């Protein structure tokens, strides 16, 4: 059967689970679910654990052997099968189905995989696990759920918190429950009082969000200004190469442009250096008198050219300030 994460504890307490598939893209819940099954397995006498990781060239006969070669000392065994790609292939699927058909009562199976798509969750091997035991799919929490989870964890440690404190922590970790748990543990170690205030929390927290070009472009496309600014500040602290960000923004502008019209004028093809000749000043190039004849993407490409000059030290300015202004301009136009 398929169950939710919130149902796992009761299901484990009610009866032994011979096989369980944990799938999802929320690492904390996935890790916790696996730990809960392993802990329950130990209580039931499954003291031996065998970890099998499916990598290139993995021999699926190992799975069958684990079911057949029981411990000489009569120890019950938990098979911890990890499929990093979520795709065991035809031979792997057959091996798992066969394994479950002949599953010995002294063997338990835990399968860990990333989030499976519809085909994956409806595959023969996943259905076989669902029939023999349970399939648990973990999902990232939304903003409201994340805040509720953080507040519950803090309260469980005896802290009295305001909604403002909870919101601050949620903003810092951006849905990463593992990072949130680390922050909560740190607060529990450092704080000398159970009555937390916003100033103390602000001083304790570190920014656990880790961003990339993809997150920046996502904020641009979704027109999320506050997140865009926060991501740009984080990328600057992490010393991400400005040319990489400029490339991403330039590509987004090109997608916005009418490729056929711009290519006919020779505006799209070629390296960004070719755009430098369009402008040698920052804001002034918007008011040169011919802006009414230019498309919005062309104006943004001029801004890219200027930002490129600043990054390379050929013009005065702060590269990160220019990238932020360009990001905002692209966001407005997206």
C-alpha positions in Angstrom: 0.0 0.0 0.0 1.0 3.6 -0.4 1.3 5.7 2.8 2.2 9.3 3.8 5.2 10.1 6.0 2.8 11.1 8.8 1.4 7.5 8.7 4.7 5.7 8.9 5.1 5.6 12.7 1.7 4.1 13.2 2.2 1.5 10.5 5.5 0.4 11.9 4.0 0.0 15.3 1.0 -1.9 14.1 2.8 -4.7 12.2 6.1 -5.6 10.6 6.7 -4.2 7.2 8.5 -6.8 5.0 9.4 -4.3 2.3 9.4 -0.5 1.9 10.2 1.8 -0.9 11.1 5.4 0.1 11.0 7.8 -2.8 11.1 11.5 -3.0 13.1 14.8 -3.3 13.0 15.9 0.4 16.2 14.5 1.9 15.3 15.0 5.6 12.0 13.1 5.5 13.5 10.5 3.3 16.4 10.0 5.7 14.1 10.0 8.7 11.8 7.4 7.1 14.7 5.1 6.4 16.0 5.5 10.0 12.6 4.7 11.4 12.4 1.5 9.5 15.9 0.5 10.4 15.2 1.2 14.1 12.0 -0.9 13.9 13.8 -3.7 12.2 16.4 -3.9 15.0 13.5 -4.1 17.6 12.2 -7.0 15.6 15.5 -8.8 15.7 16.9 -7.8 12.2 20.4 -7.2 13.6 22.3 -7.8 10.4 22.2 -5.2 7.7 23.5 -5.5 4.1 23.8 -2.3 2.0 23.6 -2.7 -1.8 24.1 0.3 -4.0 23.0 0.0 -7.7 25.8 1.5 -9.7 27.1 0.8 -13.3 27.8 -2.8 -13.6 25.9 -3.8 -10.5 25.3 -7.6 -10.3 21.6 -8.1 -9.5 22.4 -11.7 -8.4 23.6 -10.1 -5.2 20.0 -9.3 -4.3 18.9 -12.9 -4.8 21.9 -14.2 -2.9 21.1 -12.0 0.1 17.7 -13.6 0.3 19.0 -17.1 0.0 22.2 -17.0 2.0 20.8 -16.5 5.5 23.2 -16.0 8.4 24.8 -19.1 9.8 23.9 -17.8 13.2 20.3 -17.4 12.4 20.4 -13.5 12.4 17.6 -11.7 10.6 18.8 -9.4 7.8 17.7 -6.0 6.6 18.6 -5.5 2.9 19.2 -1.8 2.3 18.9 -1.4 -1.5 19.8 2.0 -2.9 18.9 3.0 -6.4 20.4 6.5 -7.0 18.9 6.9 -10.5 15.5 5.5 -9.5 15.8 3.2 -12.6 16.9 -0.4 -11.9 16.4 -1.3 -15.6 14.7 -4.5 -16.9 17.1 -6.9 -15.2 16.9 -5.0 -11.9 13.1 -4.8 -12.0 12.9 -8.5 -12.6 15.3 -9.2 -9.8 13.3 -7.1 -7.3 10.0 -8.8 -8.3 11.6 -12.3 -8.0 13.2 -11.3 -4.7 9.8 -10.3 -3.2 8.0 -13.4 -4.4 10.4 -15.5 -2.5 11.0 -13.2 0.4 12.0 -15.1 3.6 10.5 -14.1 6.9 14.0 -13.5 8.3 14.7 -10.9 5.5 13.4 -7.4 5.3 13.9 -5.0 2.3 14.3 -1.3 2.3 14.6 0.4 -1.1 15.7 4.1 -1.3 15.3 6.0 -4.5 14.9 9.6 -5.7 11.5 11.0 -6.7 9.9 8.6 -9.1 7.8 9.9 -12.0 4.4 8.3 -12.9 6.1 5.5 -15.0 8.5 4.7 -12.1 5.8 4.5 -9.4 3.7 2.3 -11.7 6.6 0.1 -12.7 6.5 -3.7 -12.0 9.2 -3.5 -9.3 7.5 -0.6 -7.4 4.1 -2.3 -7.6 5.7 -5.5 -6.2 7.0 -3.5 -3.2 3.6 -1.9 -2.8 1.9 -5.3 -2.7 4.4 -6.8 -0.3 4.8 -3.9 2.0 4.5 -0.1 1.6 5.5 2.7 -0.7 6.3 6.0 1.0 6.6 9.1 -1.2 8.0 12.1 0.5 7.4 15.6 -0.8 8.9 19.0 0.0 6.7 21.0 2.4 5.1 24.2 1.3 5.7 27.5 3.1 2.9 27.1 5.6 3.8 23.5 6.3 7.5 24.4 6.7 6.7 27.1 9.2 4.4 24.7 11.2 7.1 22.1 11.2 9.8 24.5 12.4 7.5 25.8 15.2 6.6 22.3 16.3 10.3 21.3 16.4 11.2 24.4 18.5 8.3 23.8 20.8 9.3 20.2 21.3 12.6 21.5 22.6 10.9 23.7 25.1 11.3 27.0 23.2 8.7 29.7 23.1 8.8 31.4 19.7 6.9 34.1 17.8 5.6 33.8 14.2 8.3 36.4 13.3 11.1 34.1 14.5 9.6 31.1 12.7 9.3 33.1 9.5 12.9 34.2 9.8 14.2 30.6 10.1 11.9 29.5 7.2 13.3 32.2 5.0 16.9 31.3 5.8 16.5 27.6 5.0 14.1 27.9 2.1 12.3 24.6 2.5 15.5 22.6 3.4 14.3 20.7 6.4 17.7 19.2 7.0 19.2 22.7 7.2 16.3 23.8 9.4 17.0 21.0 11.8 20.6 21.9 12.0 19.7 25.5 12.8 17.3 24.3 15.5 19.9 22.1 17.0 22.4 25.0 17.0 19.8 27.2 18.7 19.3 24.6 21.4 23.0 24.4 22.0 23.7 28.1 22.1 20.6 29.7 23.6 20.7 30.4 27.3 17.0 31.0 27.5 13.8 29.3 26.2 12.2 32.7 25.5 13.7 33.5 22.1 13.7 37.0 20.6 14.3 38.0 17.0 17.6 39.8 17.6 19.1 36.7 19.3 17.9 34.4 16.6 19.2 36.7 13.8 22.7 36.5 15.5 22.6 32.7 15.8 21.5 31.9 12.3 23.7 31.3 9.3 22.3 31.5 5.8 21.8 27.8 5.0 20.5 28.5 1.5 22.8 27.5 -1.3 22.0 29.0 -4.7 23.0 28.5 -8.3 22.4 30.1 -11.7 19.3 28.0 -12.0 17.7 29.4 -8.8 18.5 32.9 -10.0 16.9 32.4 -13.3 13.8 30.8 -11.7 13.4 33.9 -9.5 13.7 36.1 -12.6 11.1 34.2 -14.5 8.7 34.0 -11.6 9.2 37.8 -10.9 10.0 37.1 -7.3 12.0 40.3 -6.5 12.7 39.7 -2.8 14.0 36.2 -3.6 16.1 37.5 -6.5 17.8 40.0 -4.3 18.4 37.4 -1.6 19.9 34.9 -4.1 22.1 37.6 -5.7 23.5 38.5 -2.2 24.2 34.8 -1.5 25.9 34.2 -4.8 28.2 37.2 -4.2 29.1 35.8 -0.7 29.8 32.4 -2.3 32.1 34.0 -4.8 30.3 32.7 -7.9 31.9 33.9 -11.1 30.0 37.0 -12.4 30.6 36.0 -16.1 28.5 32.9 -15.5 25.6 34.9 -14.2 25.9 37.4 -17.0 25.8 34.5 -19.5 22.6 33.2 -17.9 20.9 36.5 -18.0 21.9 37.1 -21.6 20.5 33.8 -22.6 17.2 34.7 -21.0 17.1 38.0 -22.9 17.8 36.2 -26.1 14.8 33.9 -25.4 12.7 36.9 -24.9 13.7 38.4 -28.2 12.1 37.7 -31.6 15.0 35.6 -32.9 14.1 36.0 -36.6 13.9 39.8 -36.4 17.0 40.2 -34.4 19.1 37.8 -36.5 18.1 39.7 -39.6 19.8 42.8 -38.1 22.8 40.7 -36.8 22.0 41.5 -33.2 21.8 38.0 -31.7 24.7 36.0 -33.2 28.2 36.5 -32.0 29.8 36.9 -28.6 28.6 39.6 -26.2 31.7 41.6 -27.0 30.1 42.6 -30.3 27.4 44.4 -28.3 29.9 46.6 -26.5 30.1 49.0 -29.5 26.4 49.7 -29.0 27.0 51.5 -25.7 30.0 52.9 -23.7 28.0 54.3 -20.8 25.7 52.9 -18.2 22.3 54.5 -17.8 22.9 57.2 -20.4 22.7 54.7 -23.3 19.0 54.4 -22.6 18.5 58.0 -23.5 20.6 58.4 -26.6 17.7 59.5 -28.7 17.2 56.3 -30.7 15.7 54.2 -27.9 12.2 54.5 -29.4 13.4 52.5 -32.4 14.9 49.7 -30.3 13.1 46.7 -28.9 13.2 46.0 -25.1 15.5 43.0 -25.6 17.9 45.2 -27.6 18.0 47.7 -24.8 18.7 44.9 -22.3 21.4 43.5 -24.5 23.1 46.9 -24.3 22.9 46.7 -20.6 24.5 43.3 -20.8 27.3 44.8 -22.8 27.8 47.5 -20.2 27.8 44.9 -17.4 30.4 42.9 -19.3 32.7 45.9 -19.4 32.3 46.5 -15.7 33.1 42.8 -14.9 36.2 43.0 -17.1 37.4 46.2 -15.5 36.9 48.3 -18.6 34.4 50.5 -17.0 33.8 51.9 -13.6 31.3 50.2 -11.4 30.6 47.3 -9.1 29.9 44.1 -11.1 27.5 42.8 -8.5 25.5 46.0 -8.5 25.3 45.9 -12.3 24.2 42.2 -12.3 21.5 43.0 -9.7 20.2 45.9 -11.8 20.3 43.8 -14.9 18.5 40.9 -13.2 15.7 43.3 -12.0 15.4 44.8 -15.5 15.1 41.3 -17.1 12.6 40.3 -14.4 10.4 43.3 -15.2 10.5 42.5 -18.9 10.1 38.7 -18.6 
